[in-house]
Amino acid sequence: MSPSTTSTDVVCNEVPGASFPGDRLRLYRCVVNPRSFVGIIEGFYGTPWTWDDRIATCRFAQRFGADSYMYAPKSDPMHRDRWREPYERADLDGFARLLADANVRVGYAISPGLSIRIDDPDDRSALVAKCRALRDVGIEWFCLALDDIHAGPDMGRQHGELCAYLLDALGVASLLLVPTDYTSIRSNPYLDGLAASVPEGVDIGWTGPTVVADHITAEQASGRAAALGGRRPWLWDNYPVNDGIMTERLFMGPRRGLDPELANDLTGYLANPMVQARASWVALASAMTWWQSGTADEGWQRAISELGWDVFARCCDETHLASLTGDARRAFLVAASECGAPGIDDDAQRWIRQVHREAKVALAYLDAETIEAQLFAVAQWTRLPDPAVSVFGPRRSFRPVLGQRDDVGFELKPEAIDYDRNAIDALVLGQARQSI
């Protein structure tokens, strides 16, 4: 049990398909967590969601187990660049509407790290005043976000002291922290100073061992906890987010790569979604069911079926077509060549169009009966790549798979560069090699 534990939730969920003969006994997975929460953090760079999209997404995710939403869009100037300035009445009314209609707990994150003078009384007062205005609307859950800023290894203690000041000033409100070092899994000067100064009632965020992390294990979470003096982290999971250098992709597959036992080593879990709110729904459903049962597939399958996105979501998920052969592969390509995505046609239009193009070219090559037809299909295939839109797996992709050094600076990992994993390319090239 972590030193910061003040209360404990025991959540037991039946593991699907795990039973003994006669169904007399069934296997349950129990997650024992202090102050556990699960949900969404709108924390991407890019155009923030509308209030309608926030409400609809929260209500959808709640049906799959979500209980929390944290407001943290980097491109809301009042959240980050102009954090000292108060919100207009219309914005406060939006927060009030979200509180009333979202069906989940609503939190507010403030990101003052670009310009705050930590010891300046005026800046401290501005920070408290900004949060109190949101508390007056009804928000009682806050997050101090000090990520993606320039800070040296000696800043950990100062960040912890600022966190303590804000928590004390807000009184009964609860507080999360996103530190500047949000990836490391071993002790360093920044984390040592942070652990010594952050109040016990504040959970400290972590994104896994890299900014975007394909795989996160319980052992890594234990390492993070040890680096924080025994305090379990909460996980800011950068999936299915597609901001910054990832805008060409829609991450609509299930959340793979999370250790089934990882939840036992976390105080909470928040998934960072895509800029396209509703296109995020199926990945969010999978993440919520992972938290509940240790597996992401059940929620994803249910969501894509319910929404009518079965074929399109699989086309945006790089693994599906590559797993098919023969008649099953051809049947899927036929479905892909005419698929749609009801309810997100506007947001996903470029990707739907690209799916149709690539599926039709693959079918043309598979169905070619003459060398002339093959050559024509190959010529079409060479014109398929569009750097602004990626489907059926990446041709060339760059993601922020970044770790952090002891000085809190970032370092690029080899997994950041992803290429030659497009299933249409593999199909055409594989068939061509067989015919040569």
C-alpha positions in Angstrom: 0.0 0.0 0.0 1.5 3.4 -1.0 2.2 6.0 1.7 -0.3 8.3 0.1 -3.2 5.9 0.6 -6.1 7.5 2.4 -8.9 5.2 1.3 -9.1 2.0 -0.7 -11.5 0.8 -3.4 -11.7 -2.9 -4.2 -13.2 -3.4 -7.6 -13.8 -7.0 -8.7 -14.8 -7.9 -12.3 -15.6 -11.2 -13.8 -13.0 -12.4 -16.3 -14.9 -13.4 -19.5 -14.6 -17.1 -20.3 -12.8 -18.0 -17.1 -14.9 -20.6 -15.2 -14.7 -24.0 -13.8 -16.8 -27.0 -14.8 -20.5 -26.6 -13.9 -20.1 -22.9 -13.6 -20.0 -23.3 -9.8 -17.0 -21.0 -9.6 -15.8 -18.1 -11.7 -12.6 -16.3 -11.9 -12.6 -12.6 -10.8 -9.9 -10.0 -11.2 -9.7 -7.6 -8.2 -8.1 -4.2 -8.5 -7.2 -2.7 -5.2 -6.5 1.0 -5.6 -6.3 4.0 -3.4 -8.6 6.8 -4.8 -9.1 5.0 -8.1 -10.5 6.8 -11.1 -10.8 6.0 -14.8 -11.7 8.2 -17.7 -10.5 10.8 -20.2 -8.1 13.7 -20.1 -8.6 16.1 -23.0 -4.9 16.9 -23.1 -3.9 17.2 -26.7 -2.4 20.0 -28.8 -4.9 21.3 -31.4 -8.4 22.6 -31.7 -10.2 21.9 -28.4 -13.5 19.9 -28.5 -16.8 21.6 -28.4 -19.0 21.3 -25.3 -21.4 19.0 -27.2 -18.5 16.7 -28.1 -17.3 16.6 -24.5 -20.7 15.7 -23.1 -21.4 13.1 -25.8 -17.9 11.5 -25.4 -18.2 11.4 -21.6 -21.6 9.9 -21.7 -20.5 7.2 -24.2 -17.3 6.4 -22.2 -19.3 6.2 -19.0 -21.3 3.3 -20.4 -18.0 1.4 -20.7 -16.8 2.1 -17.2 -15.5 5.7 -17.2 -16.2 7.8 -14.2 -14.0 10.9 -14.7 -13.1 13.6 -17.3 -10.3 16.1 -16.9 -10.3 19.3 -19.0 -6.7 20.0 -20.1 -6.6 21.1 -23.8 -3.2 22.5 -24.5 -4.5 24.9 -27.2 -7.0 26.6 -24.9 -5.1 29.8 -24.2 -6.8 30.2 -20.9 -5.6 26.8 -19.8 -1.9 27.4 -20.7 -0.6 30.5 -22.5 -2.9 33.0 -20.8 -3.5 31.1 -17.7 -3.7 34.2 -15.5 -6.7 35.5 -17.3 -10.2 34.6 -16.1 -12.7 32.7 -18.2 -15.6 34.6 -19.8 -19.1 33.9 -18.5 -19.9 31.8 -21.6 -17.0 29.5 -20.9 -18.0 29.1 -17.2 -21.5 28.3 -18.4 -20.0 25.6 -20.6 -18.3 24.0 -17.6 -21.5 24.2 -15.6 -23.3 22.4 -18.5 -20.6 19.8 -18.6 -20.9 19.2 -14.9 -24.7 18.8 -15.2 -24.8 16.5 -18.3 -21.5 14.5 -18.6 -22.5 11.7 -16.2 -18.9 11.6 -14.9 -16.9 13.6 -12.4 -15.5 16.7 -14.1 -12.0 18.1 -13.3 -10.1 21.1 -14.5 -6.4 21.3 -15.2 -4.3 24.5 -15.3 -0.9 24.6 -17.0 1.0 27.7 -15.8 4.5 26.4 -16.2 5.5 28.4 -19.3 5.5 31.7 -17.5 4.7 31.3 -13.8 7.1 32.9 -11.3 6.7 30.2 -8.6 7.6 32.4 -5.6 5.8 35.5 -6.9 2.8 36.4 -4.6 0.8 37.9 -7.5 1.2 34.8 -9.7 0.3 32.5 -6.8 -2.8 34.6 -6.2 -3.7 34.5 -9.9 -3.4 30.7 -9.9 -5.7 30.3 -6.9 -8.2 32.8 -8.3 -8.4 31.0 -11.6 -9.1 27.7 -9.9 -11.6 29.2 -7.4 -13.6 30.6 -10.3 -14.0 27.0 -11.6 -14.8 25.8 -8.1 -17.5 28.3 -7.8 -19.1 26.7 -10.9 -19.0 23.3 -9.1 -15.7 21.7 -10.0 -13.9 20.2 -7.0 -11.2 18.2 -8.8 -8.2 19.9 -10.2 -4.9 19.2 -11.8 -1.7 21.2 -11.7 0.0 20.5 -15.1 3.7 21.4 -15.2 4.5 19.2 -18.3 6.2 20.2 -21.5 8.1 23.2 -20.1 11.8 24.0 -19.6 12.8 23.1 -16.0 16.0 21.9 -14.5 16.5 18.9 -12.2 16.6 21.2 -9.2 13.0 22.3 -9.9 11.3 19.2 -8.4 11.1 20.6 -4.9 9.7 24.0 -6.1 7.1 22.3 -8.2 6.1 20.2 -5.1 5.9 23.3 -2.9 3.7 25.1 -5.5 1.4 22.0 -5.6 1.2 22.1 -1.8 0.3 25.8 -1.8 -2.5 25.3 -4.4 -3.9 22.3 -2.5 -4.0 24.3 0.8 -5.5 27.3 -0.9 -8.3 25.2 -2.5 -9.3 23.7 0.8 -11.5 20.7 0.3 -10.9 20.3 -3.4 -8.8 17.3 -4.6 -5.7 17.8 -6.7 -3.6 15.8 -9.3 -0.1 16.8 -10.4 1.5 16.3 -13.9 5.2 16.9 -13.2 7.8 18.0 -15.7 9.4 14.6 -15.6 6.5 12.4 -16.4 8.2 9.3 -17.9 11.2 8.3 -15.7 11.0 5.0 -13.9 14.1 5.4 -11.7 15.1 8.0 -9.1 16.7 11.3 -10.3 17.2 14.7 -8.6 13.9 16.2 -10.0 11.8 13.3 -8.8 13.6 13.1 -5.4 12.7 16.8 -4.8 9.2 16.3 -6.0 8.5 13.3 -3.8 9.9 15.1 -0.7 7.6 18.1 -1.2 4.3 17.0 -2.8 1.6 16.5 -0.2 0.5 12.9 0.4 -3.0 13.6 -0.8 -1.9 14.5 -4.3 -1.4 11.7 -7.0 1.5 12.3 -9.3 1.1 11.6 -13.1 3.0 9.4 -15.4 2.7 8.5 -19.1 4.5 5.3 -19.0 8.3 5.0 -19.8 7.9 7.2 -22.9 5.6 10.0 -23.9 3.7 7.7 -26.2 4.1 4.2 -24.9 3.0 1.1 -26.9 3.7 -1.2 -23.9 3.4 -0.4 -20.2 4.0 -3.0 -17.6 3.2 -3.4 -13.9 7.0 -3.6 -13.3 7.6 -0.2 -14.9 4.8 1.3 -12.8 6.4 -0.2 -9.7 9.7 1.4 -10.8 7.9 4.8 -11.1 6.4 4.3 -7.6 9.8 3.6 -6.2 11.3 6.7 -7.8 8.5 8.7 -6.1 9.3 7.3 -2.6 6.7 4.5 -2.8 3.8 6.6 -4.2 1.8 4.9 -6.9 1.4 7.0 -10.0 -1.8 7.8 -12.0 -1.4 7.1 -15.7 -1.9 9.7 -18.4 -2.1 7.3 -21.3 -1.3 9.0 -24.7 -3.6 6.7 -26.6 -5.5 7.2 -28.9 -4.1 10.8 -29.2 -3.1 11.9 -32.7 -1.9 15.5 -32.2 1.3 17.2 -33.3 3.3 14.9 -35.6 0.7 12.2 -35.6 -2.2 14.0 -37.4 -2.2 11.7 -40.4 -3.5 8.8 -38.4 -6.8 7.8 -36.7 -6.0 5.4 -33.9 -9.2 3.4 -33.9 -7.9 0.0 -32.8 -8.1 -1.4 -29.3 -5.7 -0.2 -26.6 -3.1 -3.0 -26.8 0.1 -3.3 -24.8 -1.2 -2.6 -21.3 -0.2 -5.2 -18.8 -3.4 -6.9 -17.4 -2.0 -6.4 -13.9 -0.9 -2.7 -14.4 -4.1 -1.3 -12.9 -3.1 -2.7 -9.5 0.0 -0.4 -9.5 -1.9 2.8 -10.4 -4.1 5.2 -8.5 -6.0 6.1 -11.6 -6.1 6.0 -15.4 -7.0 8.8 -17.9 -6.7 8.3 -21.7 -5.7 11.2 -23.9 -8.0 11.1 -26.9 -7.8 12.3 -30.5 -8.5 15.7 -31.8 -11.5 14.1 -33.5 -13.7 13.5 -30.4 -16.2 11.0 -31.7 -13.7 9.0 -33.7 -11.9 8.4 -30.3 -14.9 6.5 -28.9 -14.0 3.0 -29.9 -10.4 3.3 -28.5 -11.7 4.9 -25.4 -14.2 2.1 -24.9 -11.4 -0.4 -25.1 -9.3 1.4 -22.6 -12.2 1.7 -20.1 -12.8 -2.1 -20.3 -9.1 -2.8 -19.9 -9.3 -1.0 -16.6 -12.3 -3.0 -15.6 -11.3 -6.4 -16.7 -7.7 -6.5 -17.9 -8.6 -6.9 -21.5 -9.4 -4.2 -24.1 -10.9 -6.3 -26.9 -14.4 -6.8 -25.4 -15.2 -3.1 -25.2 -13.7 -2.3 -28.6 -15.7 -5.1 -30.3 -18.9 -3.9 -28.7 -18.3 -0.3 -29.6 -17.4 -0.8 -33.3 -20.5 -3.0 -33.7 -22.8 -0.6 -31.9 -21.6 2.4 -33.9 -21.5 0.7 -37.3 -17.8 1.3 -37.7 -16.7 -2.4 -37.8 -15.0 -2.2 -41.2 -13.7 1.4 -41.1 -12.2 1.0 -37.6 -10.3 -2.2 -38.7 -9.0 -0.3 -41.7 -7.5 2.3 -39.4 -6.1 -0.4 -37.2 -2.9 -1.6 -38.7 -3.1 -5.2 -37.7 -6.4 -6.5 -39.2 -5.9 -6.7 -42.9 -2.4 -8.1 -42.4 -3.9 -11.0 -40.5 -6.1 -12.1 -43.4 -5.5 -14.3 -46.4 -7.4 -15.8 -49.3 -11.2 -15.3 -49.5 -11.4 -13.6 -46.1 -8.9 -11.0 -47.2 -10.7 -10.4 -50.5 -14.1 -10.1 -48.7 -12.7 -7.6 -46.3 -11.2 -5.5 -49.1 -14.6 -5.5 -50.9 -16.3 -4.2 -47.7 -13.5 -1.7 -47.2 -13.9 -0.3 -50.7 -17.4 0.9 -49.9 -17.3 1.3 -46.1 -18.5 4.4 -44.1 -18.4 5.6 -40.6 -21.9 6.8 -39.6 -21.8 9.8 -37.3 -18.2 10.8 -38.0 -18.3 11.1 -41.8 -17.2 14.8 -41.7 -14.3 14.3 -39.3 -13.2 11.1 -41.0 -13.9 11.9 -44.6 -10.3 12.0 -45.7 -9.6 8.7 -44.2 -12.7 7.1 -45.6 -11.8 8.3 -49.0 -8.2 6.9 -48.7 -9.5 3.5 -47.4 -11.7 3.3 -50.6 -8.8 4.2 -52.8 -6.4 1.7 -51.3 -8.9 -1.2 -51.1 -9.9 -0.7 -54.7 -6.3 -0.8 -55.9 -5.6 -3.9 -53.9 -8.7 -5.6 -55.4 -7.6 -4.5 -58.9 -4.3 -6.2 -58.4 -5.7 -9.4 -56.9 -8.2 -9.7 -59.7 -5.8 -8.9 -62.5 -5.7 -11.7 -65.1 -3.2 -10.2 -67.5 0.2 -8.6 -67.2 -1.3 -5.4 -68.5 -3.9 -5.3 -65.8 -1.2 -6.0 -63.2 1.0 -3.2 -64.5 -2.0 -0.8 -64.4 -2.8 -1.8 -60.8 0.8 -1.4 -59.8 0.9 2.1 -61.4 -2.1 3.0 -59.3 -0.5 1.6 -56.2 2.6 3.8 -56.6 0.3 6.9 -56.4 -1.5 5.8 -53.2 0.7 7.3 -50.5 -0.6 10.5 -49.0 1.5 12.0 -46.3 -1.5 13.7 -44.7 -3.6 10.5 -44.4 -2.5 7.0 -43.2 -4.7 3.9 -43.3 -4.0 0.1 -43.2 -0.8 0.7 -41.2 2.0 3.3 -41.5 4.3 3.7 -44.5 6.4 6.4 -42.8 5.4 7.5 -39.3 7.0 9.5 -36.6 5.6 9.5 -33.0 6.8 11.1 -29.8 8.3 7.9 -28.3 10.5 9.9 -26.0 12.0 9.2 -22.7 13.6 11.6 -20.3 17.1 11.9 -18.9 18.1 12.7 -15.4 18.3 16.4 -16.3 14.6 16.1 -17.3 15.4 16.7 -21.0 13.9 14.4 -23.7 15.7 11.6 -25.7 14.4 10.0 -28.8 13.8 6.2 -28.8 14.1 4.0 -31.9 10.4 3.1 -31.8 9.6 6.7 -32.6 10.2 6.0 -36.3 7.8 3.5 -37.8 7.9 2.5 -41.5 7.1 -0.1 -44.1 4.1 -1.7 -42.2 1.3 -0.8 -44.6 -0.8 -3.9 -45.3 -1.7 -2.8 -48.8 1.9 -2.3 -49.7 2.7 -5.7 -48.3 -0.1 -7.3 -50.2 0.9 -5.8 -53.6 4.6 -6.4 -53.2 4.1 -9.9 -51.9 1.9 -10.9 -54.9 4.2 -9.2 -57.3 7.2 -11.1 -56.0 5.3 -14.4 -56.4 4.6 -13.6 -60.1 8.1 -12.5 -61.0 
